[in-house]
Amino acid sequence: MSNTVITGAAGFLGGLALVADPNVRLILADIFEPKSPKSSTAITVKVDLTAKEAVDGLFKSEFGVLDTIYCLQGILSRGSEDNFDLGLKVNFDSICLTLQAAHEFGAQSAARIKFIFASSLAVPHIVTPDTIAAPEGAYGMGKLTSELFVSEFSRRGFVDGRILHLPTVTVRHGAPAAATSAAFISGIIREPLKDIESLCPIGDSVESPALELPLWLASPQTTIKNFIIVRHIPADKFLLHTRAVCLPGFTATVREELDALEKVGGKKALKLVKFTDDPVNRRLVSSWPARFDNTYPLSLGFIVDEGGMEPIVRQFQKDIELRSRDALF
């Protein structure tokens, strides 16, 4: 039986708990108490991950010694840019506390704790494993600084670190997230397919040349599967000089997103997308790389979406229909 803690479990990526192996016991922790998955043995904890005593308490549960940590908490891109101090506290300080606790309590186990850290496209230019990173926002700075600590703790044998650079995950369920510059990437699909207006902060009309902005994307289904895959990769398969891996993705422009929306939802859905260009948002999103080499992550066993945006939008539409039917019964 595996004992796993997921910090930041109330957020979108905490949804990986919903497909957890029945042989995994979960501790789901966040500033807001996460939902407990029906298919797993789980403890849910409302906790301040910036407080050392609270973080240490996650390692003292009734499940005993932990073997895996999914470190997912974070103040997202626009939120970190607008509130630098809070972003630093959550995106760096809380990661260090979690790492230190994994080091301290992991010493009680024969094997190092697997420390799976969710990083971001906001740490740009990691197009190949040998390319230097140069963030252009507070969120990316916090993620990159934390990455260096995860790699150093791994080099010293304190933890078995695995750093995942996520593509922008789309289409996400749930309410729009105002704290992230990338919220519109899901929003311009999600809301129109629900007959709700959505705001696109890139360009001023559907004919705008700004919509040629390229994005590096992955579906929720593929992302969650890759989060499960990473815990099973042998440590010696990772590169010696870094534990960072760019999860596989594909490139699509904002215009290609809208084209897929029109194919699936028709012109009625497309007309629900309104445009108000936001220079700050556009600068942040434009600073993220949109093309990567998938060779290394695929060699590790990760998977990638096929067929571009249209299959993802069609799957999201099916999900909406399924949820609507379930709500009737």
Phi and psi restraints in degrees (value plus and minus 20) as a CYANA .aco file:
   2 SER   PHI    -113.4   -73.4
   2 SER   PSI     119.7   159.7
   3 ASN   PHI    -130.6   -90.6
   3 ASN   PSI      97.1   137.1
   4 THR   PHI    -148.1  -108.1
   4 THR   PSI     115.7   155.7
   5 VAL   PHI    -129.7   -89.7
   5 VAL   PSI     118.5   158.5
   6 ILE   PHI    -138.7   -98.7
   6 ILE   PSI      91.6   131.6
   7 THR   PHI    -111.7   -71.7
   7 THR   PSI     124.3   164.3
   8 GLY   PHI      55.3    95.3
   8 GLY   PSI       7.9    47.9
   9 ALA   PHI     -93.8   -53.8
   9 ALA   PSI     -33.5     6.5
  10 ALA   PHI    -100.8   -60.8
  10 ALA   PSI     -31.1     8.9
  11 GLY   PHI    -102.1   -62.1
  11 GLY   PSI    -198.1  -158.1
  12 PHE   PHI     -78.4   -38.4
  12 PHE   PSI     -67.0   -27.0
  13 LEU   PHI     -89.6   -49.6
  13 LEU   PSI     -39.2     0.8
  14 GLY   PHI     -80.8   -40.8
  14 GLY   PSI     -33.7     6.3
  15 GLY   PHI     -82.9   -42.9
  15 GLY   PSI     -33.5     6.5
  16 LEU   PHI     -81.1   -41.1
  16 LEU   PSI     -42.4    -2.4
  17 ALA   PHI     -82.6   -42.6
  17 ALA   PSI     -46.6    -6.6
  18 LEU   PHI     -89.9   -49.9
  18 LEU   PSI     -38.8     1.2
  19 VAL   PHI    -135.0   -95.0
  19 VAL   PSI       4.0    44.0
  20 ALA   PHI     -86.0   -46.0
  20 ALA   PSI     129.5   169.5
  21 ASP   PHI     -83.2   -43.2
  21 ASP   PSI     115.4   155.4
  22 PRO   PHI     -82.0   -42.0
  22 PRO   PSI     -34.8     5.2
  23 ASN   PHI    -109.3   -69.3
  23 ASN   PSI     -10.3    29.7
  24 VAL   PHI    -131.0   -91.0
  24 VAL   PSI     107.5   147.5
  25 ARG   PHI    -117.0   -77.0
  25 ARG   PSI     110.4   150.4
  26 LEU   PHI    -131.6   -91.6
  26 LEU   PSI     121.0   161.0
  27 ILE   PHI    -135.5   -95.5
  27 ILE   PSI      92.0   132.0
  28 LEU   PHI    -123.6   -83.6
  28 LEU   PSI      97.2   137.2
  29 ALA   PHI    -148.1  -108.1
  29 ALA   PSI     119.1   159.1
  30 ASP   PHI    -187.8  -147.8
  30 ASP   PSI     150.9   190.9
  31 ILE   PHI     -86.2   -46.2
  31 ILE   PSI     -47.7    -7.7
  32 PHE   PHI    -130.3   -90.3
  32 PHE   PSI     116.5   156.5
  33 GLU   PHI     -82.3   -42.3
  33 GLU   PSI     103.8   143.8
  34 PRO   PHI     -91.3   -51.3
  34 PRO   PSI     141.1   181.1
  35 LYS   PHI     -97.0   -57.0
  35 LYS   PSI     124.1   164.1
  36 SER   PHI    -111.0   -71.0
  36 SER   PSI     107.4   147.4
  37 PRO   PHI     -88.3   -48.3
  37 PRO   PSI     121.5   161.5
  38 LYS   PHI     -91.1   -51.1
  38 LYS   PSI     -45.0    -5.0
  39 SER   PHI    -113.0   -73.0
  39 SER   PSI     -14.9    25.1
  40 SER   PHI    -153.3  -113.3
  40 SER   PSI     136.9   176.9
  41 THR   PHI     -99.5   -59.5
  41 THR   PSI      97.6   137.6
  42 ALA   PHI    -166.1  -126.1
  42 ALA   PSI     127.9   167.9
  43 ILE   PHI    -134.1   -94.1
  43 ILE   PSI     112.4   152.4
  44 THR   PHI    -127.8   -87.8
  44 THR   PSI     118.8   158.8
  45 VAL   PHI    -155.9  -115.9
  45 VAL   PSI     107.4   147.4
  46 LYS   PHI    -108.3   -68.3
  46 LYS   PSI      98.6   138.6
  47 VAL   PHI    -170.6  -130.6
  47 VAL   PSI     125.9   165.9
  48 ASP   PHI    -109.4   -69.4
  48 ASP   PSI      86.3   126.3
  49 LEU   PHI     -97.1   -57.1
  49 LEU   PSI     -19.3    20.7
  50 THR   PHI    -116.6   -76.6
  50 THR   PSI     -15.6    24.4
  51 ALA   PHI    -130.1   -90.1
  51 ALA   PSI     103.9   143.9
  52 LYS   PHI     -78.2   -38.2
  52 LYS   PSI     -64.2   -24.2
  53 GLU   PHI     -82.0   -42.0
  53 GLU   PSI     -58.1   -18.1
  54 ALA   PHI     -88.8   -48.8
  54 ALA   PSI     -61.7   -21.7
  55 VAL   PHI     -84.8   -44.8
  55 VAL   PSI     -65.4   -25.4
  56 ASP   PHI     -78.7   -38.7
  56 ASP   PSI     -53.9   -13.9
  57 GLY   PHI     -83.3   -43.3
  57 GLY   PSI     -44.9    -4.9
  58 LEU   PHI     -86.5   -46.5
  58 LEU   PSI     -42.9    -2.9
  59 PHE   PHI    -112.7   -72.7
  59 PHE   PSI     -13.6    26.4
  60 LYS   PHI    -142.8  -102.8
  60 LYS   PSI      11.8    51.8
  61 SER   PHI     -99.8   -59.8
  61 SER   PSI     154.0   194.0
  62 GLU   PHI     -86.5   -46.5
  62 GLU   PSI     -35.1     4.9
  63 PHE   PHI     -96.1   -56.1
  63 PHE   PSI     -37.1     2.9
  64 GLY   PHI      69.9   109.9
  64 GLY   PSI    -171.0  -131.0
  65 VAL   PHI     -87.6   -47.6
  65 VAL   PSI     113.7   153.7
  66 LEU   PHI    -102.0   -62.0
  66 LEU   PSI     132.5   172.5
  67 ASP   PHI    -138.4   -98.4
  67 ASP   PSI     -36.2     3.8
  68 THR   PHI    -165.1  -125.1
  68 THR   PSI     120.3   160.3
  69 ILE   PHI    -146.3  -106.3
  69 ILE   PSI     107.6   147.6
  70 TYR   PHI    -120.8   -80.8
  70 TYR   PSI      89.3   129.3
  71 CYS   PHI    -116.6   -76.6
  71 CYS   PSI      78.5   118.5
  72 LEU   PHI    -135.8   -95.8
  72 LEU   PSI     -25.0    15.0
  73 GLN   PHI     -87.8   -47.8
  73 GLN   PSI     132.2   172.2
  74 GLY   PHI     157.3   197.3
  74 GLY   PSI     130.8   170.8
  75 ILE   PHI    -115.6   -75.6
  75 ILE   PSI     100.5   140.5
  76 LEU   PHI     -94.9   -54.9
  76 LEU   PSI    -197.3  -157.3
  77 SER   PHI     -74.7   -34.7
  77 SER   PSI     -79.6   -39.6
  78 ARG   PHI     -87.3   -47.3
  78 ARG   PSI     -56.4   -16.4
  79 GLY   PHI     -82.1   -42.1
  79 GLY   PSI     -59.8   -19.8
  80 SER   PHI     -89.3   -49.3
  80 SER   PSI     -55.1   -15.1
  81 GLU   PHI     -89.2   -49.2
  81 GLU   PSI     -58.2   -18.2
  82 ASP   PHI    -102.4   -62.4
  82 ASP   PSI     -46.5    -6.5
  83 ASN   PHI    -152.7  -112.7
  83 ASN   PSI      62.6   102.6
  84 PHE   PHI     -80.3   -40.3
  84 PHE   PSI     -64.1   -24.1
  85 ASP   PHI     -83.8   -43.8
  85 ASP   PSI     -64.3   -24.3
  86 LEU   PHI     -85.5   -45.5
  86 LEU   PSI     -62.3   -22.3
  87 GLY   PHI     -78.6   -38.6
  87 GLY   PSI     -63.6   -23.6
  88 LEU   PHI     -84.7   -44.7
  88 LEU   PSI     -60.1   -20.1
  89 LYS   PHI     -83.5   -43.5
  89 LYS   PSI     -61.6   -21.6
  90 VAL   PHI    -106.1   -66.1
  90 VAL   PSI     -64.8   -24.8
  91 ASN   PHI    -101.2   -61.2
  91 ASN   PSI     -33.6     6.4
  92 PHE   PHI    -145.6  -105.6
  92 PHE   PSI     -77.5   -37.5
  93 ASP   PHI     -78.6   -38.6
  93 ASP   PSI     -64.7   -24.7
  94 SER   PHI     -88.4   -48.4
  94 SER   PSI     -50.4   -10.4
  95 ILE   PHI     -87.7   -47.7
  95 ILE   PSI     -62.8   -22.8
  96 CYS   PHI     -82.5   -42.5
  96 CYS   PSI     -60.3   -20.3
  97 LEU   PHI     -82.7   -42.7
  97 LEU   PSI     -61.1   -21.1
  98 THR   PHI     -87.6   -47.6
  98 THR   PSI     -60.8   -20.8
  99 LEU   PHI     -82.3   -42.3
  99 LEU   PSI     -66.3   -26.3
 100 GLN   PHI     -81.3   -41.3
 100 GLN   PSI     -60.7   -20.7
 101 ALA   PHI     -86.1   -46.1
 101 ALA   PSI     -60.2   -20.2
 102 ALA   PHI     -82.7   -42.7
 102 ALA   PSI     -58.3   -18.3
 103 HIS   PHI     -84.8   -44.8
 103 HIS   PSI     -69.3   -29.3
 104 GLU   PHI     -85.5   -45.5
 104 GLU   PSI     -71.0   -31.0
 105 PHE   PHI    -100.4   -60.4
 105 PHE   PSI     -43.4    -3.4
 106 GLY   PHI     -89.0   -49.0
 106 GLY   PSI     -41.8    -1.8
 107 ALA   PHI     -84.4   -44.4
 107 ALA   PSI     -36.3     3.7
 108 GLN   PHI    -101.3   -61.3
 108 GLN   PSI     -29.0    11.0
 109 SER   PHI    -128.2   -88.2
 109 SER   PSI     136.2   176.2
 110 ALA   PHI     -91.7   -51.7
 110 ALA   PSI     -46.5    -6.5
 111 ALA   PHI    -135.6   -95.6
 111 ALA   PSI     129.8   169.8
 112 ARG   PHI     -87.1   -47.1
 112 ARG   PSI     124.9   164.9
 113 ILE   PHI     -89.6   -49.6
 113 ILE   PSI     113.3   153.3
 114 LYS   PHI     -96.1   -56.1
 114 LYS   PSI     102.9   142.9
 115 PHE   PHI    -133.7   -93.7
 115 PHE   PSI      80.8   120.8
 116 ILE   PHI    -119.6   -79.6
 116 ILE   PSI      91.0   131.0
 117 PHE   PHI    -127.1   -87.1
 117 PHE   PSI     105.9   145.9
 118 ALA   PHI    -106.6   -66.6
 118 ALA   PSI      89.0   129.0
 119 SER   PHI    -121.1   -81.1
 119 SER   PSI    -179.2  -139.2
 120 SER   PHI    -172.9  -132.9
 120 SER   PSI     141.5   181.5
 121 LEU   PHI     -82.6   -42.6
 121 LEU   PSI     -38.5     1.5
 122 ALA   PHI     -87.6   -47.6
 122 ALA   PSI     -31.9     8.1
 123 VAL   PHI    -113.7   -73.7
 123 VAL   PSI      66.8   106.8
 124 PRO   PHI    -102.2   -62.2
 124 PRO   PSI     150.7   190.7
 125 HIS   PHI      52.0    92.0
 125 HIS   PSI      -7.2    32.8
 126 ILE   PHI    -106.0   -66.0
 126 ILE   PSI      41.0    81.0
 127 VAL   PHI     -98.2   -58.2
 127 VAL   PSI     -53.9   -13.9
 128 THR   PHI    -149.2  -109.2
 128 THR   PSI     144.0   184.0
 129 PRO   PHI     -82.6   -42.6
 129 PRO   PSI     -34.1     5.9
 130 ASP   PHI    -125.0   -85.0
 130 ASP   PSI     -11.3    28.7
 131 THR   PHI    -114.7   -74.7
 131 THR   PSI     119.3   159.3
 132 ILE   PHI     -92.2   -52.2
 132 ILE   PSI     129.3   169.3
 133 ALA   PHI    -118.0   -78.0
 133 ALA   PSI     121.3   161.3
 134 ALA   PHI    -164.3  -124.3
 134 ALA   PSI      59.9    99.9
 135 PRO   PHI     -81.6   -41.6
 135 PRO   PSI     130.4   170.4
 136 GLU   PHI    -141.9  -101.9
 136 GLU   PSI       9.2    49.2
 137 GLY   PHI    -181.2  -141.2
 137 GLY   PSI     141.0   181.0
 138 ALA   PHI     -84.1   -44.1
 138 ALA   PSI     -55.6   -15.6
 139 TYR   PHI     -83.0   -43.0
 139 TYR   PSI     -67.5   -27.5
 140 GLY   PHI     -83.9   -43.9
 140 GLY   PSI     -57.5   -17.5
 141 MET   PHI     -81.4   -41.4
 141 MET   PSI     -65.8   -25.8
 142 GLY   PHI     -83.7   -43.7
 142 GLY   PSI     -61.1   -21.1
 143 LYS   PHI     -85.0   -45.0
 143 LYS   PSI     -65.3   -25.3
 144 LEU   PHI     -83.4   -43.4
 144 LEU   PSI     -63.0   -23.0
 145 THR   PHI     -81.3   -41.3
 145 THR   PSI     -61.7   -21.7
 146 SER   PHI     -85.8   -45.8
 146 SER   PSI     -58.0   -18.0
 147 GLU   PHI     -77.0   -37.0
 147 GLU   PSI     -62.7   -22.7
 148 LEU   PHI     -81.0   -41.0
 148 LEU   PSI     -58.2   -18.2
 149 PHE   PHI     -89.0   -49.0
 149 PHE   PSI     -61.4   -21.4
 150 VAL   PHI     -81.4   -41.4
 150 VAL   PSI     -63.7   -23.7
 151 SER   PHI     -85.0   -45.0
 151 SER   PSI     -60.2   -20.2
 152 GLU   PHI     -88.5   -48.5
 152 GLU   PSI     -61.1   -21.1
 153 PHE   PHI     -83.0   -43.0
 153 PHE   PSI     -53.9   -13.9
 154 SER   PHI     -90.6   -50.6
 154 SER   PSI     -63.8   -23.8
 155 ARG   PHI     -79.1   -39.1
 155 ARG   PSI     -56.5   -16.5
 156 ARG   PHI    -103.7   -63.7
 156 ARG   PSI     -23.4    16.6
 157 GLY   PHI      61.5   101.5
 157 GLY   PSI      -4.7    35.3
 158 PHE   PHI     -97.3   -57.3
 158 PHE   PSI     -57.1   -17.1
 159 VAL   PHI    -161.9  -121.9
 159 VAL   PSI     147.1   187.1
 160 ASP   PHI    -124.8   -84.8
 160 ASP   PSI      67.8   107.8
 161 GLY   PHI    -101.4   -61.4
 161 GLY   PSI     124.4   164.4
 162 ARG   PHI    -159.2  -119.2
 162 ARG   PSI      96.0   136.0
 163 ILE   PHI    -127.0   -87.0
 163 ILE   PSI     103.7   143.7
 164 LEU   PHI    -131.6   -91.6
 164 LEU   PSI      97.0   137.0
 165 HIS   PHI    -104.5   -64.5
 165 HIS   PSI      90.8   130.8
 166 LEU   PHI    -106.2   -66.2
 166 LEU   PSI     117.0   157.0
 167 PRO   PHI     -83.8   -43.8
 167 PRO   PSI     148.3   188.3
 168 THR   PHI     -88.3   -48.3
 168 THR   PSI     101.3   141.3
 169 VAL   PHI    -106.5   -66.5
 169 VAL   PSI     100.7   140.7
 170 THR   PHI    -168.7  -128.7
 170 THR   PSI     117.2   157.2
 171 VAL   PHI    -122.9   -82.9
 171 VAL   PSI     109.0   149.0
 172 ARG   PHI    -107.1   -67.1
 172 ARG   PSI     123.5   163.5
 173 HIS   PHI     -99.8   -59.8
 173 HIS   PSI     151.4   191.4
 174 GLY   PHI      77.0   117.0
 174 GLY   PSI     160.0   200.0
 175 ALA   PHI     -95.1   -55.1
 175 ALA   PSI     133.9   173.9
 176 PRO   PHI     -79.0   -39.0
 176 PRO   PSI     122.7   162.7
 177 ALA   PHI    -123.2   -83.2
 177 ALA   PSI      89.3   129.3
 178 ALA   PHI     -88.9   -48.9
 178 ALA   PSI     -40.3    -0.3
 179 ALA   PHI    -103.9   -63.9
 179 ALA   PSI     -18.8    21.2
 180 THR   PHI    -142.1  -102.1
 180 THR   PSI     116.2   156.2
 181 SER   PHI     -86.6   -46.6
 181 SER   PSI     -43.2    -3.2
 182 ALA   PHI    -111.1   -71.1
 182 ALA   PSI     -16.1    23.9
 183 ALA   PHI     -78.5   -38.5
 183 ALA   PSI     -54.9   -14.9
 184 PHE   PHI     -85.8   -45.8
 184 PHE   PSI     -43.7    -3.7
 185 ILE   PHI     -83.9   -43.9
 185 ILE   PSI     -56.1   -16.1
 186 SER   PHI    -104.7   -64.7
 186 SER   PSI     -57.5   -17.5
 187 GLY   PHI     -81.0   -41.0
 187 GLY   PSI     -55.9   -15.9
 188 ILE   PHI     -94.0   -54.0
 188 ILE   PSI     -27.4    12.6
 189 ILE   PHI    -124.3   -84.3
 189 ILE   PSI     -69.3   -29.3
 190 ARG   PHI     -82.1   -42.1
 190 ARG   PSI     -74.1   -34.1
 191 GLU   PHI     -85.9   -45.9
 191 GLU   PSI     -67.6   -27.6
 192 PRO   PHI     -79.5   -39.5
 192 PRO   PSI     -54.8   -14.8
 193 LEU   PHI     -90.9   -50.9
 193 LEU   PSI     -31.8     8.2
 194 LYS   PHI    -125.0   -85.0
 194 LYS   PSI      -6.1    33.9
 195 ASP   PHI      43.5    83.5
 195 ASP   PSI      16.3    56.3
 196 ILE   PHI    -142.6  -102.6
 196 ILE   PSI     121.0   161.0
 197 GLU   PHI     -86.0   -46.0
 197 GLU   PSI     128.5   168.5
 198 SER   PHI    -155.5  -115.5
 198 SER   PSI     125.9   165.9
 199 LEU   PHI    -121.4   -81.4
 199 LEU   PSI     107.5   147.5
 200 CYS   PHI    -123.6   -83.6
 200 CYS   PSI      99.6   139.6
 201 PRO   PHI    -107.7   -67.7
 201 PRO   PSI     -11.2    28.8
 202 ILE   PHI    -130.8   -90.8
 202 ILE   PSI      97.0   137.0
 203 GLY   PHI      61.9   101.9
 203 GLY   PSI     152.1   192.1
 204 ASP   PHI    -138.3   -98.3
 204 ASP   PSI     -17.8    22.2
 205 SER   PHI    -186.6  -146.6
 205 SER   PSI     151.3   191.3
 206 VAL   PHI     -89.9   -49.9
 206 VAL   PSI     -34.4     5.6
 207 GLU   PHI    -115.1   -75.1
 207 GLU   PSI     -20.7    19.3
 208 SER   PHI     -84.0   -44.0
 208 SER   PSI     114.4   154.4
 209 PRO   PHI     -81.3   -41.3
 209 PRO   PSI     -42.3    -2.3
 210 ALA   PHI     -82.4   -42.4
 210 ALA   PSI     -40.2    -0.2
 211 LEU   PHI     -92.2   -52.2
 211 LEU   PSI     -26.2    13.8
 212 GLU   PHI     -98.1   -58.1
 212 GLU   PSI     -16.1    23.9
 213 LEU   PHI     -77.8   -37.8
 213 LEU   PSI     101.0   141.0
 214 PRO   PHI    -102.6   -62.6
 214 PRO   PSI     129.5   169.5
 215 LEU   PHI    -152.0  -112.0
 215 LEU   PSI     129.3   169.3
 216 TRP   PHI    -123.4   -83.4
 216 TRP   PSI      97.5   137.5
 217 LEU   PHI    -148.1  -108.1
 217 LEU   PSI     139.1   179.1
 218 ALA   PHI    -173.0  -133.0
 218 ALA   PSI     132.0   172.0
 219 SER   PHI     -98.6   -58.6
 219 SER   PSI     137.4   177.4
 220 PRO   PHI     -78.3   -38.3
 220 PRO   PSI     -60.9   -20.9
 221 GLN   PHI     -81.8   -41.8
 221 GLN   PSI     -65.0   -25.0
 222 THR   PHI     -87.6   -47.6
 222 THR   PSI     -60.4   -20.4
 223 THR   PHI     -82.1   -42.1
 223 THR   PSI     -65.6   -25.6
 224 ILE   PHI     -85.2   -45.2
 224 ILE   PSI     -60.4   -20.4
 225 LYS   PHI     -81.2   -41.2
 225 LYS   PSI     -59.8   -19.8
 226 ASN   PHI     -88.4   -48.4
 226 ASN   PSI     -50.0   -10.0
 227 PHE   PHI     -88.8   -48.8
 227 PHE   PSI     -48.7    -8.7
 228 ILE   PHI     -96.8   -56.8
 228 ILE   PSI     -61.4   -21.4
 229 ILE   PHI     -79.6   -39.6
 229 ILE   PSI     -59.6   -19.6
 230 VAL   PHI     -82.4   -42.4
 230 VAL   PSI     -50.6   -10.6
 231 ARG   PHI     -92.1   -52.1
 231 ARG   PSI     -36.2     3.8
 232 HIS   PHI    -121.1   -81.1
 232 HIS   PSI     -20.2    19.8
 233 ILE   PHI     -98.9   -58.9
 233 ILE   PSI     107.7   147.7
 234 PRO   PHI     -79.7   -39.7
 234 PRO   PSI     121.5   161.5
 235 ALA   PHI     -78.9   -38.9
 235 ALA   PSI     -53.6   -13.6
 236 ASP   PHI     -95.6   -55.6
 236 ASP   PSI     -21.9    18.1
 237 LYS   PHI    -103.0   -63.0
 237 LYS   PSI     -37.9     2.1
 238 PHE   PHI     -99.4   -59.4
 238 PHE   PSI     137.3   177.3
 239 LEU   PHI     -83.1   -43.1
 239 LEU   PSI     129.1   169.1
 240 LEU   PHI     -87.9   -47.9
 240 LEU   PSI     -55.1   -15.1
 241 HIS   PHI    -111.5   -71.5
 241 HIS   PSI     -25.7    14.3
 242 THR   PHI    -179.2  -139.2
 242 THR   PSI     127.9   167.9
 243 ARG   PHI    -121.2   -81.2
 243 ARG   PSI     -10.2    29.8
 244 ALA   PHI    -105.4   -65.4
 244 ALA   PSI     116.3   156.3
 245 VAL   PHI    -153.2  -113.2
 245 VAL   PSI     111.4   151.4
 246 CYS   PHI    -104.4   -64.4
 246 CYS   PSI      93.0   133.0
 247 LEU   PHI     -80.6   -40.6
 247 LEU   PSI     124.8   164.8
 248 PRO   PHI     -80.7   -40.7
 248 PRO   PSI     124.2   164.2
 249 GLY   PHI    -172.2  -132.2
 249 GLY   PSI    -189.0  -149.0
 250 PHE   PHI    -162.0  -122.0
 250 PHE   PSI     140.4   180.4
 251 THR   PHI    -120.2   -80.2
 251 THR   PSI     112.1   152.1
 252 ALA   PHI    -165.2  -125.2
 252 ALA   PSI     126.9   166.9
 253 THR   PHI    -107.2   -67.2
 253 THR   PSI     145.2   185.2
 254 VAL   PHI     -79.2   -39.2
 254 VAL   PSI     -58.5   -18.5
 255 ARG   PHI     -82.6   -42.6
 255 ARG   PSI     -59.5   -19.5
 256 GLU   PHI     -86.5   -46.5
 256 GLU   PSI     -53.1   -13.1
 257 GLU   PHI     -80.0   -40.0
 257 GLU   PSI     -68.1   -28.1
 258 LEU   PHI     -86.4   -46.4
 258 LEU   PSI     -54.8   -14.8
 259 ASP   PHI     -82.8   -42.8
 259 ASP   PSI     -61.6   -21.6
 260 ALA   PHI     -86.1   -46.1
 260 ALA   PSI     -58.7   -18.7
 261 LEU   PHI     -79.1   -39.1
 261 LEU   PSI     -64.5   -24.5
 262 GLU   PHI     -86.3   -46.3
 262 GLU   PSI     -58.6   -18.6
 263 LYS   PHI     -83.5   -43.5
 263 LYS   PSI     -57.7   -17.7
 264 VAL   PHI    -108.1   -68.1
 264 VAL   PSI     -65.4   -25.4
 265 GLY   PHI    -122.7   -82.7
 265 GLY   PSI     -27.6    12.4
 266 GLY   PHI      63.3   103.3
 266 GLY   PSI     156.2   196.2
 267 LYS   PHI     -83.2   -43.2
 267 LYS   PSI     -49.5    -9.5
 268 LYS   PHI     -79.0   -39.0
 268 LYS   PSI     -64.0   -24.0
 269 ALA   PHI     -86.5   -46.5
 269 ALA   PSI     -62.9   -22.9
 270 LEU   PHI     -81.0   -41.0
 270 LEU   PSI     -57.5   -17.5
 271 LYS   PHI     -86.9   -46.9
 271 LYS   PSI     -36.7     3.3
 272 LEU   PHI     -99.3   -59.3
 272 LEU   PSI     -27.9    12.1
 273 VAL   PHI    -107.6   -67.6
 273 VAL   PSI     100.2   140.2
 274 LYS   PHI    -127.8   -87.8
 274 LYS   PSI     136.9   176.9
 275 PHE   PHI    -144.4  -104.4
 275 PHE   PSI     108.1   148.1
 276 THR   PHI    -163.1  -123.1
 276 THR   PSI      84.0   124.0
 277 ASP   PHI     -83.3   -43.3
 277 ASP   PSI     110.4   150.4
 278 ASP   PHI    -138.0   -98.0
 278 ASP   PSI      84.7   124.7
 279 PRO   PHI     -79.7   -39.7
 279 PRO   PSI     -57.0   -17.0
 280 VAL   PHI     -86.8   -46.8
 280 VAL   PSI     -67.0   -27.0
 281 ASN   PHI     -81.3   -41.3
 281 ASN   PSI     -65.8   -25.8
 282 ARG   PHI     -82.4   -42.4
 282 ARG   PSI     -58.9   -18.9
 283 ARG   PHI     -83.0   -43.0
 283 ARG   PSI     -64.8   -24.8
 284 LEU   PHI     -84.6   -44.6
 284 LEU   PSI     -68.0   -28.0
 285 VAL   PHI     -86.8   -46.8
 285 VAL   PSI     -56.4   -16.4
 286 SER   PHI     -88.2   -48.2
 286 SER   PSI     -40.9    -0.9
 287 SER   PHI     -99.6   -59.6
 287 SER   PSI     -30.5     9.5
 288 TRP   PHI    -106.8   -66.8
 288 TRP   PSI     114.5   154.5
 289 PRO   PHI     -85.9   -45.9
 289 PRO   PSI     130.3   170.3
 290 ALA   PHI    -141.2  -101.2
 290 ALA   PSI     -17.7    22.3
 291 ARG   PHI    -161.0  -121.0
 291 ARG   PSI     107.4   147.4
 292 PHE   PHI    -149.7  -109.7
 292 PHE   PSI     143.5   183.5
 293 ASP   PHI    -113.4   -73.4
 293 ASP   PSI      94.3   134.3
 294 ASN   PHI    -102.2   -62.2
 294 ASN   PSI     -21.8    18.2
 295 THR   PHI     -77.4   -37.4
 295 THR   PSI     -70.3   -30.3
 296 TYR   PHI     -83.6   -43.6
 296 TYR   PSI     -72.2   -32.2
 297 PRO   PHI     -82.0   -42.0
 297 PRO   PSI     -56.5   -16.5
 298 LEU   PHI     -85.8   -45.8
 298 LEU   PSI     -52.2   -12.2
 299 SER   PHI     -88.4   -48.4
 299 SER   PSI     -42.7    -2.7
 300 LEU   PHI    -103.9   -63.9
 300 LEU   PSI     -30.9     9.1
 301 GLY   PHI      88.4   128.4
 301 GLY   PSI     -18.0    22.0
 302 PHE   PHI     -89.9   -49.9
 302 PHE   PSI     142.1   182.1
 303 ILE   PHI    -136.8   -96.8
 303 ILE   PSI     145.0   185.0
 304 VAL   PHI    -157.2  -117.2
 304 VAL   PSI     129.2   169.2
 305 ASP   PHI     -87.9   -47.9
 305 ASP   PSI     127.9   167.9
 306 GLU   PHI    -141.3  -101.3
 306 GLU   PSI     122.7   162.7
 307 GLY   PHI      77.6   117.6
 307 GLY   PSI     -16.9    23.1
 308 GLY   PHI      56.1    96.1
 308 GLY   PSI    -172.5  -132.5
 309 MET   PHI     -96.8   -56.8
 309 MET   PSI     -54.8   -14.8
 310 GLU   PHI     -77.9   -37.9
 310 GLU   PSI     -66.2   -26.2
 311 PRO   PHI     -81.4   -41.4
 311 PRO   PSI     -52.7   -12.7
 312 ILE   PHI     -89.3   -49.3
 312 ILE   PSI     -63.1   -23.1
 313 VAL   PHI     -85.8   -45.8
 313 VAL   PSI     -60.1   -20.1
 314 ARG   PHI     -83.9   -43.9
 314 ARG   PSI     -59.1   -19.1
 315 GLN   PHI     -85.1   -45.1
 315 GLN   PSI     -59.8   -19.8
 316 PHE   PHI     -83.9   -43.9
 316 PHE   PSI     -61.1   -21.1
 317 GLN   PHI     -80.7   -40.7
 317 GLN   PSI     -61.2   -21.2
 318 LYS   PHI     -82.9   -42.9
 318 LYS   PSI     -59.3   -19.3
 319 ASP   PHI     -82.7   -42.7
 319 ASP   PSI     -61.6   -21.6
 320 ILE   PHI     -80.9   -40.9
 320 ILE   PSI     -66.3   -26.3
 321 GLU   PHI     -82.1   -42.1
 321 GLU   PSI     -61.7   -21.7
 322 LEU   PHI     -84.4   -44.4
 322 LEU   PSI     -63.3   -23.3
 323 ARG   PHI     -85.6   -45.6
 323 ARG   PSI     -55.7   -15.7
 324 SER   PHI     -84.9   -44.9
 324 SER   PSI     -62.6   -22.6
 325 ARG   PHI     -84.7   -44.7
 325 ARG   PSI     -61.4   -21.4
 326 ASP   PHI     -83.1   -43.1
 326 ASP   PSI     -55.0   -15.0
 327 ALA   PHI     -87.6   -47.6
 327 ALA   PSI     -38.8     1.2
 328 LEU   PHI    -102.7   -62.7
 328 LEU   PSI     -34.0     6.0
